[in-house]
Amino acid sequence: MTAPAPTPLTFREIFELPVSVDLRTAARAFGMCLGTAYRLIALGTFPCPTLRVGHRHRVLTTDLLRALGVDERPVFADEIADGVALTLFD
C-alpha cells in the first residue's frame, strides 16, 4: 500500500516560506511525494537546484519560486487591512 500524495502547498504557504526549505516542503510545492523528489535528484532532473547539507537536501526559496514560475509576491487583501503591505512597500 502506498501513502497518499501530500497536499500541495497553497499560494499563501509558498509566500510565507523561509529563505530555504527542506526537500519535503519543496516536493509538496511541486505536488510530488518525497520518494519522487529523491529519484529526480538522483537523475539530475529535480525542477530546481538543491543544496546538499550533510545528508540532507535543502532548496533555496528563490529557486523554488523561480521554478514554479512566480516572479513577484502578490499582496493579499488581509495584509492591506493589517497594514503589512504598506510597511513592506514604503
C-alpha positions as CSV (number, residue, x, y, z in Angstrom):
1,M,0.0,0.0,0.0
2,T,1.4,3.4,-0.9
3,A,1.0,6.6,1.2
4,P,-1.4,9.2,-0.2
5,A,0.1,12.0,-2.1
6,P,0.9,15.0,0.1
7,T,-1.4,18.1,-0.2
8,P,0.4,20.7,-2.4
9,L,1.3,24.0,-0.8
10,T,-1.2,26.8,-1.2
11,F,-0.1,30.1,-2.7
12,R,-0.1,31.7,0.8
13,E,2.0,29.0,2.3
14,I,4.5,29.3,-0.6
15,F,4.9,33.1,0.0
16,E,5.4,32.5,3.8
17,L,8.3,30.1,3.3
18,P,11.7,30.9,5.0
19,V,14.9,31.5,3.0
20,S,15.4,27.8,2.4
21,V,13.2,24.8,2.8
22,D,13.7,21.0,3.3
23,L,13.2,18.7,0.4
24,R,9.8,17.5,1.7
25,T,8.4,21.1,1.6
26,A,9.9,21.7,-1.9
27,A,8.4,18.4,-3.1
28,R,5.0,19.5,-1.7
29,A,5.2,22.7,-3.6
30,F,5.6,20.7,-6.8
31,G,2.8,18.3,-5.8
32,M,5.1,15.3,-5.6
33,C,6.0,12.8,-2.9
34,L,9.4,12.7,-1.2
35,G,10.4,9.5,-2.9
36,T,9.8,11.0,-6.3
37,A,11.8,14.1,-5.3
38,Y,14.8,11.9,-4.3
39,R,14.5,9.9,-7.6
40,L,14.5,13.2,-9.6
41,I,17.6,14.5,-7.7
42,A,19.4,11.2,-8.4
43,L,18.5,11.6,-12.1
44,G,19.5,15.3,-12.0
45,T,16.0,16.3,-13.1
46,F,14.5,17.9,-10.0
47,P,12.7,21.1,-11.1
48,C,15.1,23.4,-9.2
49,P,18.7,23.3,-7.8
50,T,19.1,21.6,-4.4
51,L,21.9,22.1,-1.9
52,R,23.4,19.2,-0.1
53,V,23.8,19.9,3.6
54,G,25.3,16.9,5.3
55,H,22.9,14.0,4.5
56,R,20.0,16.3,3.7
57,H,18.9,18.4,0.7
58,R,17.8,22.0,1.0
59,V,16.2,24.2,-1.6
60,L,16.5,28.0,-1.7
61,T,13.1,29.6,-1.7
62,T,14.1,31.9,-4.5
63,D,15.0,28.9,-6.7
64,L,11.7,27.2,-5.8
65,L,9.7,30.3,-6.7
66,R,11.5,30.7,-10.0
67,A,10.9,27.0,-10.9
68,L,7.2,27.5,-10.0
69,G,7.1,30.5,-12.4
70,V,6.5,33.0,-9.6
71,D,8.1,36.4,-10.4
72,E,6.9,38.5,-7.6
73,R,5.0,38.2,-4.3
74,P,1.3,39.2,-4.5
75,V,-0.3,41.4,-2.0
76,F,-3.2,39.8,-0.2
77,A,-6.3,41.8,0.9
78,D,-5.9,40.9,4.6
79,E,-2.3,42.2,4.5
80,I,-3.5,45.6,3.3
81,A,-6.1,45.6,6.1
82,D,-3.4,44.8,8.7
83,G,-1.0,47.4,7.3
84,V,1.6,44.7,6.4
85,A,1.7,45.5,2.7
86,L,2.2,49.2,3.4
87,T,5.2,48.6,5.6
88,L,6.7,46.2,3.1
89,F,6.5,48.6,0.1
90,D,7.1,52.0,1.7
